[in-house]
Amino acid sequence: MATATETTRLLHEHVHIHRHVDEEEERIVDWDGPDDPENPINWSSAKTWGHVAIVSLLTFLVPLGATMFAPAIQQVMDDFGSSNDVISSLIVSIYVLGWGLGPLVVAPLSEVHGRLAVYTASNVLYILFTAACALAPNLGSLVFFRLMAGTMGSTPLTIGGGTISDLVPIQQRGLALSLYMFGPVLGPSIGPLLGGFLTQALGWRWIFWVLVIVYTCMTVAQIAIMRETYPAAILKAKTDALRKETGITSLRSKLDNGLSSSQILARAIVRPAKMTIMSSINLVLSLGSAYVNGVVFLLLTTAPLMFQSEYGFSARDVGLAFMGFGLGNIAGLALFSAISDRFIRKQAAQNALKPEHRLMPALIGAPLLAMGLLWYGWSAQAHAHWAVPVVGSGLIGAGNVLFNTAIIGYLIDAFTVYAASSIAANTVIRSVGGTLLPLAGRHLYAALGWGWGSSLLALFALVCGFALIYLYAYGAAMRSKQPVRF
């Protein structure tokens, strides 16, 4: 225990004294001033962007695991002697369902125990379940292990936005969000290319072994480099240390709301559902994200069929055809980086900044997605040169990035300290869309053809665009009328 002199020094350095009306002293542990180096917002640029880079690379590898498998579907079905179309799509999309289940636990745990422990534990489990996929003896076990790998892999997708909120000021978040979305954007587009080559050269099981090797290296880097960024967890650790050093048990973190860990966890578990139910904005954005995510994975699961049946492509050629989608994703990300922060800074300079301004790129993304779907579907229907539907898939990729990146940015800006929970709520519904809509993809195109099937998808993309226009104009008023209290 500290001496009286040391105790006094520690209290003066770290503790703020507040007097209640009953004159009892309440010792509140806060940051050591606005420039406290322990506050993540004050970390050096190298440390901040190092964390953003780690999270961004993790979010690249997890979606990569979703889509590398697409070109291998037929080989897997042949190996296990199955011709069930629903199962063939489910093997890919069940992984995405895991992204919807994981946030229900990951986001609450990150707000109770901090981000760091959740990253580490889930990364290790992801590696184990991915290795289990490589060793799967039958289709049933492969589907189950894919589900569990997706669930564990949801962590960087769920709390990565919260990490950025912890570290990066709002005026600089556009660049950080672009890096963060680099993974979900580039992973799905590079995945089929790599998967096609691996499947043809080494067989489908090596897709998982490659993921195990690379993700293990990234997990080692994450453990070595990353530190806790969640302010509530940092101040709690600081408070616990001061209690031990000073022997004063009445010390309390400034961010301590007086609830026990079990109470905090219980509230955090229901918070994503509460956000969805009580906030019509969150519900609309989640449904829009679910639809767009469903369209992307419908494309990923049906494009191999289209290119193989209409153009006679091999598994490797199908992977190469996805380069158009990948380049479109990169173009969308570059456009978001170019316009988002610049627009936000302009609004801030005019003292007119509001979270809804972060939705502006999505207003471009929705009609671009619809245009891409029409281009892709009708060019395939007309048996145009294979490069023409590839260009259409590029427009779909660009629209997808502009749409989803803007929505993630909006959720971070609008819900601040509860960014992880708001993104979790969005991720759950978005992942359900990414799981279910692809299951209907082959039947949709079989019934309507590539042209009219894509036209129907484009129509709903335009509906999403009109909904975003309304939220952009009236979202601030809606948020003030529908505050979500926790």
C-alpha angles and dihedrals in degrees: 000000000000122000119250091259092049090047091053091049093049092049093050092048101045111012132077116205117219125183121217122208089263088059093241113142120240115196111211120191110217138160114294093251131307092300098050105149090214090065105092091220087066097049119123118270091248092053094044096048091041088061091045089051093051093049091046092052091049090051088051095054097046096057088040086063090054098054105029085077097058098086090046096059096099093046091051092049091049092048092053095038098241133134099180109137094202092052091048090057093039093059088065101035098043087072088060091051086060087060086061095048099044098061091059087070104019098058095049092046091050091055092050104037100020132251100280100063091046093051092050098046095045093046091055092048091047090057092050095050093045089053088050089056090056090053097042111140097199144010094265094056091043091055091048095048090046089054092050093045090052091048092053092042092057092081101088090040090052106040100022089090089051090052090053090048089053094051113028129062115236095251091059099040096097092072092043091049090049090055091044092050090045088087101049087042102045098031096067091047100045092039098074091046093054092039092053093054094043093048093051095042105036109005133259097287091066089064088071096041090055090050091050092052096046096042091049090056091049092048091054089051091047093053092046098045111026124085132185113289103174106107095211091054093047094050091045091055090046091050093049090050092050092048089054094046097044102030090227107136095185093072112120134187116246088234094049109114093192095254125127120244091257091051092048090049092049091051092045091051093056095037097086091051090045091051091051096046099041099038114063088190092059091046094051093047091047093051090048091049090048092054096046091046089049091052091051094051091042086057091048093051098041102037092074088055092047096048093043096046099036101034105019095240123173123225090266092048091050089055090052091049089061089066087088091057090047095050089049089053091051091048091050091049092049091050091049091050091049098050110025105068092034091055092045093050090049091053091046091052089055091048088239100109118139132158091254090070087071088067093065096098089052089060086064094039099058098057090040089056091050091049091050093051092052092047093047097045101043095043089054090046090053092046091237119172110299091247091066097065087041088060089049090053087053090058089049090052093050093047092048093053096047091048100047099036091053092050093050089050091050093051091051093050096042100044100030107172091027093048092120092055094046091050089045090055090050093044093052094055093036090054093050088056091048089053103043106036094058089055088066095042100093092044090048093054093041090056101039105020127236094291104048092034091057091043090059090051090048091053092059090046088059090050088056088051093054090049090054092050089056092048091048090055101038105019095104092054091046092051092052091052094045108042112173109223122197 
